[in-house]
Amino acid sequence: MSKDREITSTRRVNYAQAEVYKAWSNPDLLARWWGPKGFTNTFHTFELNPGGTWQFTMHSPQGASFDNKCVFVEIVPNKRLVFDHVEPVHAFQVIATFDSQSEGTLITFRMVFKSAEECKRSRKVIEPSNEENFDRLEAVLSDHFKAKA
């Protein structure tokens, strides 16, 4: 895999692997944190199985709406989620892994684009947005689970 087509973001959180996975796989929790700061989501379908679709609309703080469609490729409970983001603007694959560590979980969020050009064009927006996404995830985890001591 060519690194010029990838954007990888990581975050270690003080929550158990199963709790982190639940925040990614439970649509009620996922809708609360998916996207950059200030965004909200409306989920239309969330079929968590290989070949299942995830269709949703992201709403920006400025009022714009962005329709998204993803197709799940691989699901390994508590360890890995792979899905293809197929429309409308960006085409990429997400490989999210959840690695248990002594004091929490290491999340690796890897986005693989079809072309180096599309990746380069998207990088300036996606890298800081992924960090905001992780911040929002940690807030939801904090609301629902107790952090490891």
N, C-alpha and C positions, 0 to 999 in steps of 0.2 A: 504494500500500500504506500502510495506516495505521500509524504508528509506535507507537501504543498497543497494537498486537497483536504487536509484535516485541521479541525480546531478541537483541541482537547482542554477541558477545564476539570480541575479536581478540587475536592474539599473534604477534609476530615471533620466529621461531626461526632458529638458525644452521645450518640444514640445507637442502640443495637441494630444490627443488620436487618432483622425482621421488621423493625419499626420504620427504618428508612425505606425499605421495599414497600411497605404498606402505604407510605405517603406518595409513592410513585404509582402504585397499582390500584388504589382505591379512588375512584373518580371524584367522590365528594372532597377528599383531601387534596387531590391533585389540582382540581379546579381552583382551590384557594391560593395556590402558590405558583402555578405555571405562568411563566412570562416575566418580563422586566417589571421593575417597581412601578406601581400605579395601575398596571393592567388588571383586567378582570376577564373571566372566561364564561362562556356558555357552551356546555357540552351537549352535542346532539346524539352521538353514539360513542360508546366506549366498550368494545368487544375484546377483552383481554384474552386472546388466544391467537395462535399462529394463523394468519390470514384475516384476522378480525380487523375492523376499522375503528379508528378514533377520529371522529369529525367534531370540530369545535370552532367557535368564533372567539377570537381575542379582541377585547375592546380596550383601546388606548385611553389614557387620561384625557386626551383632547377630543374624544368622542368618535374616532375612526374605528371601524370594525374590519377585522382580517379573518377571512375564512381559511381554515386549515384542514387538510386531510392526511392522515397517517394510516399505514397498514402495519400491523404487528408481524414480525418475522420470527422472533424467537423469544420465549419466556422461560426463564429458569428461576422459579420462585426464590426470593431472598438474595439472589446472586446476580442476575443479568436480565436486562430488557433490550431487545433490538427491534427498532421499527424504522420504516421508510416514510419520510415526509415527502409526499408525492405532489402536493399542490398547495397554493397556487404559484407563489413566486419562487421559492427556493426548493430545489430537489436535493435531498441529502439523506443519509442514513444515520440514525442515532444508535450508538452502542453505549448503554449505561450499565456500569458494573458497581457492585456493592461488596466491598471486601472488609470482612470483620477484622478488627484490630483490638488489642487489649483494652483500649479506652474509647471504643466507638467503632465507626465505620468510615472507610475511605470510599468516597463516591468519585468515579471517573465518568465523565460525560464527554463522549467522543462523537463529533459530527464529521462525517465523510461526504464531501461534495463530489458531484460528477466531474467537475473540472477545477483546475487550479485557479482559473480566472474568477469563477463564481465564488470560490473560497476566499480569494484575496479581496474581492469586492465586498464581501460580507463580514470579514474579520473585524473591522473597526467597530461595527455595531454589535456583533455577536459576543465578542469576548467580554466587554463590560456588562452586557445584558445577562450573560450566563452567571456572572458574579451576583447580580441582583436577584436572579432566579434562585441561586443557592441561599442568599440571605432570606428570601421569602420562605424557602423550604425549611430553614432552621426555625423560623418563627412558628410555622405550623407544627413542626416536631415539638417545639417547646410547649405549645398549647395542648398537645395530645399525649405526650410521653414525658417521662421523667429522664433527665440527662443522667448519664453514668457519672458516678463520683470519681 
